[in-house]
Amino acid sequence: MKNIIFLGLVSFFADISAEMVYPIIPLYLSRTFGATPALVGLIEGIAESLASLLKVFSGYLTDRFKRKKPLAFIGYATGVFYKLALVFAGSWTGILGARVIDRLGKGLRTSPRDVMVAQSAQENGLGRAFGVHKALDMAGAALGIMLSAVLIGRARDTAAYRQVFLWSMIPAALALGMFAFIREKQASGQLKPRERFWQGVRQLDGQLKLYLAVATVFTLGNSSNAFLLLRAYSLGFDSVQTIWLYFIYNLIASLLSIPLGGLSDRVGRKRLLVGGYSLFALAYLGFGLAQNAWQLIASFVLYGVYTAMTTGVERAFIAQIAPQNLKGTMLGLHGTLVGVALLPASLIAGLLWNGLGPAAPFMLGAGLAIMAAFALGLLFRADGARAS
């Protein structure tokens, strides 16, 4: 559990840093560079998809090399360069470059970090382990958003955004310091026998292949969270109020990640994932149809519950069902498929917003989430560890 706590603290400080800037990026783009929702979607989609191509490669390296900590450290170190790139960006293309740097780091670090969490988990406690990690991750995000709201609330011009970017480098450095306390169970740096990537993939359990396909389809309707922030702006919320809405979402996800992760150990991953996708559909319907403040707040709350029910649970499911020698690769492949799907998802969302109005992308997302929930409920086995 000690390793899980320190891995969680790495994410805690890294997410303070990341979420100090993420909620203000759409506003910074629109106010400083005149970006439209379609352009915001393009930037987020390109950044996420390019970075996601690295995730499966990172997972493959994680499985080939017994040392995962250095790979994760390098991935988290990019957070410092990301903030510097934001400070010096002079156009929307500069922001795009900064976002790519940030997402490349995430693509590099996610698989080795998740494998270390899985290896540090107690027997029959995989869901709780990922729940603890996710709780600390989301708690850091909530604190970062709160700091962002306070700092932006005092802003007088767009130069204040760059000050926030600079302040966010402090928790990024603290995240790197936490690596001194993390101990790997496998310390040898020897290579594992060379194996072609697709040889292992062809031998995967059919249930895992099905889940990867379902998750990809679901993501086509799950566009960047930047659209949630733009939706709040479109309903008349100012920048500080919108940041506080995003804080509510992260706080709810943080508070519920541990109990819901532990629940998945007892009742099975399938039930949590089906319930989570269903809640996502309800939340997106709320975002699309909201006409007043309380409806939008309720949608952010539901979105937080959905995140707690699925993000850690799906990683636990993949780590549990994947072959022992392919855990990192499968966690990386999941991230790659989902991330690549985010490019068309964000592009479609931006085009629908521009062409049909702000409700349209959320209606699409709700429909695809219902399809994913039905596919999981009807096609997945409910017996044994393979579907639990």
Backbone torsions as a table, in degrees:
resi	resn	phi	psi	omega
1	MET	NA	-29.7	-179.7
2	LYS	-59.5	-45.6	178.3
3	ASN	-60.0	-41.4	-179.1
4	ILE	-63.3	-40.3	179.1
5	ILE	-62.8	-45.8	-178.3
6	PHE	-71.6	-34.8	173.0
7	LEU	-63.0	-37.3	175.9
8	GLY	-65.9	-37.3	178.5
9	LEU	-68.4	-33.1	173.3
10	VAL	-57.9	-49.3	179.3
11	SER	-66.8	-34.6	179.5
12	PHE	-57.8	-53.5	-178.6
13	PHE	-71.0	-38.2	178.8
14	ALA	-63.0	-37.0	-179.6
15	ASP	-77.2	-28.4	170.5
16	ILE	-56.8	-49.1	-179.3
17	SER	-61.6	-48.4	-175.4
18	ALA	-65.0	-43.6	-175.0
19	GLU	-82.5	-8.3	169.3
20	MET	-66.5	-27.5	-176.2
21	VAL	-110.0	-30.9	-172.8
22	TYR	-58.6	-46.0	-177.3
23	PRO	-65.0	-21.7	-177.5
24	ILE	-95.7	-6.8	-179.3
25	ILE	-61.3	-48.4	179.1
26	PRO	-59.5	-40.3	178.9
27	LEU	-67.5	-41.5	178.4
28	TYR	-61.4	-41.8	178.9
29	LEU	-64.4	-44.9	-175.5
30	SER	-73.8	-40.3	-176.0
31	ARG	-80.0	-36.0	-175.2
32	THR	-90.9	-38.1	-173.9
33	PHE	-118.0	4.0	176.1
34	GLY	68.7	29.3	-177.4
35	ALA	-71.0	140.8	175.5
36	THR	-91.0	167.0	175.0
37	PRO	-55.9	-36.7	178.8
38	ALA	-64.0	-39.9	179.4
39	LEU	-69.6	-38.8	175.5
40	VAL	-59.6	-44.4	177.9
41	GLY	-62.2	-39.5	178.1
42	LEU	-63.2	-45.5	-179.7
43	ILE	-61.5	-49.0	-178.7
44	GLU	-65.4	-41.6	-178.9
45	GLY	-64.6	-45.0	178.8
46	ILE	-63.3	-46.1	-178.2
47	ALA	-61.3	-47.3	-178.1
48	GLU	-66.1	-42.8	-174.8
49	SER	-70.7	-43.9	178.2
50	LEU	-60.6	-43.1	-179.7
51	ALA	-66.8	-34.7	-176.4
52	SER	-67.7	-25.6	176.1
53	LEU	-61.6	-24.7	-179.4
54	LEU	-80.7	-21.1	-172.2
55	LYS	-63.8	-44.7	-179.0
56	VAL	-67.7	-36.5	176.3
57	PHE	-64.9	-41.9	177.1
58	SER	-61.8	-42.3	177.7
59	GLY	-63.5	-38.4	178.0
60	TYR	-63.6	-43.5	176.9
61	LEU	-63.3	-37.0	178.6
62	THR	-59.2	-39.8	-179.6
63	ASP	-77.1	-32.1	-178.2
64	ARG	-75.5	-38.2	-177.9
65	PHE	-104.6	138.7	-177.4
66	LYS	-76.3	-18.7	-180.0
67	ARG	-94.7	120.2	-176.8
68	LYS	-108.9	-25.2	-176.4
69	LYS	-59.2	-46.6	179.8
70	PRO	-61.5	-37.2	179.3
71	LEU	-64.2	-44.0	178.6
72	ALA	-64.8	-40.0	-179.8
73	PHE	-60.0	-46.4	179.9
74	ILE	-60.2	-40.9	179.6
75	GLY	-62.1	-41.9	179.0
76	TYR	-72.6	-29.0	-179.4
77	ALA	-65.0	-24.8	179.3
78	THR	-64.7	-19.4	179.1
79	GLY	-59.0	-33.5	178.9
80	VAL	-68.0	-44.4	180.0
81	PHE	-67.3	-32.3	177.4
82	TYR	-59.5	-46.4	-179.1
83	LYS	-66.0	-39.0	176.7
84	LEU	-62.2	-40.1	179.2
85	ALA	-64.3	-35.9	176.8
86	LEU	-64.4	-41.6	-178.5
87	VAL	-60.2	-40.5	-173.8
88	PHE	-95.4	0.5	-179.6
89	ALA	-66.6	129.9	-179.4
90	GLY	-112.3	5.0	179.8
91	SER	-159.3	174.9	179.3
92	TRP	-66.3	-25.8	176.6
93	THR	-68.7	-32.6	175.0
94	GLY	-65.9	-39.3	176.1
95	ILE	-64.4	-40.8	177.0
96	LEU	-59.2	-45.7	178.8
97	GLY	-60.8	-40.7	178.3
98	ALA	-63.9	-43.1	179.5
99	ARG	-63.9	-36.3	177.7
100	VAL	-64.0	-43.2	177.3
101	ILE	-57.8	-46.3	-179.2
102	ASP	-61.8	-46.7	-177.4
103	ARG	-71.2	-30.8	174.3
104	LEU	-61.8	-41.2	176.9
105	GLY	-62.0	-41.8	178.6
106	LYS	-64.7	-40.0	178.3
107	GLY	-63.1	-33.6	-178.6
108	LEU	-77.0	-35.9	-170.4
109	ARG	-92.0	-24.1	-168.3
110	THR	-62.9	-49.0	-176.3
111	SER	-64.1	-50.9	178.8
112	PRO	-61.7	-36.7	177.5
113	ARG	-63.8	-45.8	-177.9
114	ASP	-65.6	-37.0	177.1
115	VAL	-65.7	-39.2	177.3
116	MET	-64.3	-37.5	175.5
117	VAL	-62.4	-45.8	-179.0
118	ALA	-63.1	-41.6	-179.6
119	GLN	-68.5	-25.7	-178.5
120	SER	-89.8	-7.3	-176.7
121	ALA	-73.8	148.1	174.5
122	GLN	-75.1	159.5	179.6
123	GLU	-58.3	135.1	-178.9
124	ASN	61.2	21.6	179.9
125	GLY	-126.4	27.4	-176.1
126	LEU	-64.5	-43.9	179.9
127	GLY	-63.4	-41.6	178.7
128	ARG	-65.5	-39.7	179.6
129	ALA	-60.2	-48.3	178.3
130	PHE	-68.8	-29.0	175.9
131	GLY	-66.3	-41.5	177.1
132	VAL	-62.4	-46.7	179.4
133	HIS	-60.5	-45.0	-178.0
134	LYS	-66.6	-35.6	179.3
135	ALA	-62.2	-44.8	178.4
136	LEU	-67.6	-38.3	177.1
137	ASP	-58.7	-49.9	-177.1
138	MET	-73.4	-29.4	175.6
139	ALA	-64.4	-40.8	175.6
140	GLY	-63.2	-40.8	178.0
141	ALA	-61.3	-43.9	-179.7
142	ALA	-61.9	-43.4	179.7
143	LEU	-65.9	-39.7	178.2
144	GLY	-62.7	-40.2	178.3
145	ILE	-65.2	-40.6	179.0
146	MET	-62.4	-43.7	177.2
147	LEU	-62.9	-39.7	178.1
148	SER	-61.3	-43.4	-179.6
149	ALA	-62.6	-41.8	-179.9
150	VAL	-65.2	-46.0	-176.8
151	LEU	-69.2	-41.7	-179.8
152	ILE	-71.7	-29.5	178.0
153	GLY	-62.6	-23.3	178.3
154	ARG	-95.8	1.1	-174.6
155	ALA	-69.7	144.6	176.7
156	ARG	-115.5	-21.6	178.4
157	ASP	-154.0	178.1	-176.4
158	THR	-68.5	-15.8	176.6
159	ALA	-63.2	-25.5	179.4
160	ALA	-64.3	-28.6	178.0
161	TYR	-62.2	-41.4	-179.9
162	ARG	-66.0	-31.2	175.5
163	GLN	-64.7	-39.8	176.4
164	VAL	-63.0	-41.9	178.4
165	PHE	-57.9	-41.0	-179.8
166	LEU	-68.7	-45.0	178.9
167	TRP	-59.6	-33.2	-175.6
168	SER	-68.5	-11.9	179.3
169	MET	-72.8	-21.9	-178.3
170	ILE	-65.5	-54.7	177.6
171	PRO	-63.8	-27.2	176.4
172	ALA	-62.6	-39.6	177.4
173	ALA	-68.6	-37.6	177.5
174	LEU	-63.3	-36.4	177.9
175	ALA	-59.5	-42.0	178.9
176	LEU	-65.1	-33.8	179.4
177	GLY	-65.0	-27.8	-179.3
178	MET	-66.3	-20.6	-179.4
179	PHE	-64.5	-21.7	179.3
180	ALA	-63.5	-21.7	-175.8
181	PHE	-101.6	-0.2	-177.6
182	ILE	-92.1	132.5	179.2
183	ARG	-118.2	127.7	177.0
184	GLU	-84.3	145.9	177.0
185	LYS	-75.0	-30.1	177.9
186	GLN	-112.5	110.9	-174.3
187	ALA	-99.3	-12.2	-177.2
188	SER	-71.2	143.3	179.4
189	GLY	-101.5	14.9	-177.5
190	GLN	-70.1	150.9	178.3
191	LEU	-76.0	145.5	170.1
192	LYS	-83.6	160.0	178.4
193	PRO	-55.3	138.6	-178.0
194	ARG	-67.7	132.9	178.0
195	GLU	-140.0	132.5	178.2
196	ARG	-63.5	136.7	-173.9
197	PHE	-55.7	-48.6	-172.6
198	TRP	-74.2	-16.3	174.3
199	GLN	-62.6	-43.5	179.0
200	GLY	-70.4	-38.1	-177.4
201	VAL	-63.9	-38.8	-179.4
202	ARG	-63.4	-24.9	-177.4
203	GLN	-91.8	6.5	-176.8
204	LEU	-67.6	153.5	174.1
205	ASP	-61.5	138.8	-178.6
206	GLY	-59.7	-32.2	179.9
207	GLN	-66.3	-36.8	178.1
208	LEU	-69.2	-42.0	176.4
209	LYS	-59.0	-42.7	180.0
210	LEU	-62.9	-42.7	-179.6
211	TYR	-64.1	-40.6	178.2
212	LEU	-61.3	-38.4	178.3
213	ALA	-67.3	-44.2	-179.9
214	VAL	-63.3	-43.3	-179.6
215	ALA	-62.7	-35.8	178.8
216	THR	-66.6	-44.8	178.6
217	VAL	-63.0	-42.5	178.9
218	PHE	-58.3	-41.0	-176.6
219	THR	-67.0	-24.0	178.4
220	LEU	-61.5	-20.5	175.3
221	GLY	-106.0	-2.5	-176.9
222	ASN	-104.7	75.9	-176.7
223	SER	-71.9	176.7	-178.1
224	SER	-54.9	146.1	176.7
225	ASN	-64.5	-12.9	176.1
226	ALA	-58.4	-29.3	179.6
227	PHE	-71.3	-27.0	174.6
228	LEU	-65.5	-40.6	179.7
229	LEU	-69.2	-41.7	177.4
230	LEU	-63.4	-33.8	178.1
231	ARG	-64.3	-40.4	177.4
232	ALA	-63.6	-42.9	177.7
233	TYR	-59.9	-40.1	-176.4
234	SER	-67.3	-22.9	179.1
235	LEU	-92.9	6.4	173.8
236	GLY	100.6	3.3	176.8
237	PHE	-74.2	138.9	176.1
238	ASP	-82.7	179.6	-173.2
239	SER	-62.0	-42.2	-178.7
240	VAL	-68.6	-43.4	178.3
241	GLN	-61.7	-39.7	179.2
242	THR	-65.0	-40.6	178.0
243	ILE	-63.3	-38.5	178.1
244	TRP	-66.8	-33.8	174.9
245	LEU	-62.7	-42.7	178.4
246	TYR	-66.1	-32.3	174.7
247	PHE	-62.4	-43.6	178.8
248	ILE	-57.9	-45.5	178.9
249	TYR	-57.6	-49.5	-177.9
250	ASN	-67.7	-36.3	179.0
251	LEU	-64.5	-45.3	178.6
252	ILE	-60.3	-45.5	180.0
253	ALA	-61.9	-39.1	-179.9
254	SER	-66.1	-44.8	-177.0
255	LEU	-66.3	-30.3	-173.0
256	LEU	-100.3	-9.2	-174.3
257	SER	-64.3	-42.1	-178.9
258	ILE	-68.2	-52.9	179.9
259	PRO	-62.0	-37.3	-179.7
260	LEU	-75.2	-33.6	174.0
261	GLY	-64.3	-42.7	176.1
262	GLY	-65.0	-35.9	178.1
263	LEU	-61.9	-36.4	179.6
264	SER	-65.5	-27.0	175.6
265	ASP	-68.0	-27.6	-175.8
266	ARG	-95.0	-41.0	-174.0
267	VAL	-106.1	-8.2	179.2
268	GLY	104.5	148.2	-178.6
269	ARG	-69.0	-35.0	-174.4
270	LYS	-56.5	-46.2	-177.3
271	ARG	-62.9	-40.6	179.9
272	LEU	-67.1	-40.9	-178.3
273	LEU	-68.3	-42.6	177.5
274	VAL	-62.6	-44.5	178.1
275	GLY	-63.8	-38.2	-179.9
276	GLY	-66.2	-44.4	177.6
277	TYR	-63.4	-36.4	178.3
278	SER	-66.3	-40.8	176.8
279	LEU	-66.0	-36.1	176.2
280	PHE	-58.8	-45.4	179.4
281	ALA	-59.5	-42.8	179.9
282	LEU	-65.6	-41.8	178.9
283	ALA	-63.5	-43.2	-179.5
284	TYR	-67.5	-35.4	173.0
285	LEU	-60.1	-41.0	177.9
286	GLY	-62.2	-44.8	178.2
287	PHE	-61.4	-40.4	-177.3
288	GLY	-71.2	-37.3	-173.3
289	LEU	-99.1	-5.7	-175.5
290	ALA	-57.8	135.8	177.9
291	GLN	-121.0	-12.5	-178.4
292	ASN	-145.1	179.1	-171.7
293	ALA	-64.3	-46.4	-173.6
294	TRP	-66.7	-32.1	178.0
295	GLN	-66.7	-39.6	178.6
296	LEU	-69.9	-40.1	177.2
297	ILE	-61.0	-44.1	178.6
298	ALA	-60.8	-37.0	179.3
299	SER	-66.5	-40.0	176.5
300	PHE	-65.0	-37.4	177.2
301	VAL	-63.2	-48.5	179.0
302	LEU	-60.8	-37.1	179.0
303	TYR	-65.9	-34.9	175.8
304	GLY	-66.4	-40.4	177.6
305	VAL	-64.5	-43.8	177.2
306	TYR	-55.6	-46.0	-178.7
307	THR	-61.0	-43.8	179.3
308	ALA	-65.1	-31.8	-177.9
309	MET	-78.5	-20.2	-170.0
310	THR	-121.3	-41.1	-168.0
311	THR	-61.2	-53.0	177.7
312	GLY	-72.9	-34.9	-176.7
313	VAL	-65.9	-41.4	-179.4
314	GLU	-66.6	-35.1	177.0
315	ARG	-68.0	-39.7	176.4
316	ALA	-62.7	-41.4	179.2
317	PHE	-61.1	-46.8	-178.9
318	ILE	-66.5	-43.5	179.5
319	ALA	-63.1	-31.5	-178.2
320	GLN	-78.0	-39.7	-172.3
321	ILE	-90.6	-20.6	-177.7
322	ALA	-73.0	149.9	174.2
323	PRO	-57.3	150.2	-174.7
324	GLN	-56.9	-37.5	-176.3
325	ASN	-88.5	5.1	-178.8
326	LEU	-129.5	16.4	-177.1
327	LYS	-60.6	-49.0	-179.8
328	GLY	-63.1	-41.6	180.0
329	THR	-62.4	-42.9	-178.2
330	MET	-71.0	-38.4	174.6
331	LEU	-63.2	-39.2	177.4
332	GLY	-69.0	-40.1	179.1
333	LEU	-63.6	-39.7	176.3
334	HIS	-59.9	-46.8	179.0
335	GLY	-62.8	-37.4	179.3
336	THR	-66.8	-47.6	-179.0
337	LEU	-61.9	-44.5	-179.5
338	VAL	-66.8	-41.7	-178.4
339	GLY	-67.8	-41.7	178.2
340	VAL	-63.4	-38.6	178.7
341	ALA	-66.5	-21.0	-178.8
342	LEU	-69.5	-25.1	178.3
343	LEU	-64.7	-56.5	176.1
344	PRO	-63.4	-32.7	179.2
345	ALA	-60.7	-45.9	-178.3
346	SER	-73.2	-36.7	177.0
347	LEU	-64.2	-46.1	179.3
348	ILE	-62.1	-42.8	-179.8
349	ALA	-61.2	-43.8	179.8
350	GLY	-65.1	-41.3	179.2
351	LEU	-67.6	-41.1	177.4
352	LEU	-63.1	-41.4	178.6
353	TRP	-59.9	-49.7	-178.3
354	ASN	-65.8	-37.9	-174.1
355	GLY	-87.0	-38.2	-173.3
356	LEU	-118.3	-8.2	-179.9
357	GLY	111.2	166.4	-173.9
358	PRO	-66.0	-20.6	-178.6
359	ALA	-75.7	-27.1	-170.8
360	ALA	-58.5	-49.7	-178.5
361	PRO	-63.1	-30.6	-180.0
362	PHE	-74.1	-32.8	175.3
363	MET	-64.8	-41.6	177.1
364	LEU	-61.8	-46.7	-179.5
365	GLY	-60.9	-40.4	178.8
366	ALA	-63.4	-42.2	-179.8
367	GLY	-64.0	-44.4	179.2
368	LEU	-67.6	-32.6	177.5
369	ALA	-65.9	-40.1	177.2
370	ILE	-63.0	-41.8	176.6
371	MET	-60.3	-43.3	179.9
372	ALA	-65.2	-40.9	179.2
373	ALA	-62.7	-43.1	178.6
374	PHE	-64.7	-41.0	179.8
375	ALA	-62.3	-44.3	178.0
376	LEU	-64.8	-43.8	-177.0
377	GLY	-65.9	-36.9	-173.9
378	LEU	-91.7	-32.6	-170.1
379	LEU	-101.3	-17.8	-177.9
380	PHE	-89.1	139.8	174.2
381	ARG	-71.3	152.8	179.7
382	ALA	-113.0	12.8	-176.7
383	ASP	-108.9	141.3	171.3
384	GLY	69.6	-173.6	-174.3
385	ALA	-71.2	-21.4	-174.2
386	ARG	-68.2	-29.3	-179.3
387	ALA	-117.4	3.9	-175.8
388	SER	-78.5	NA	NA
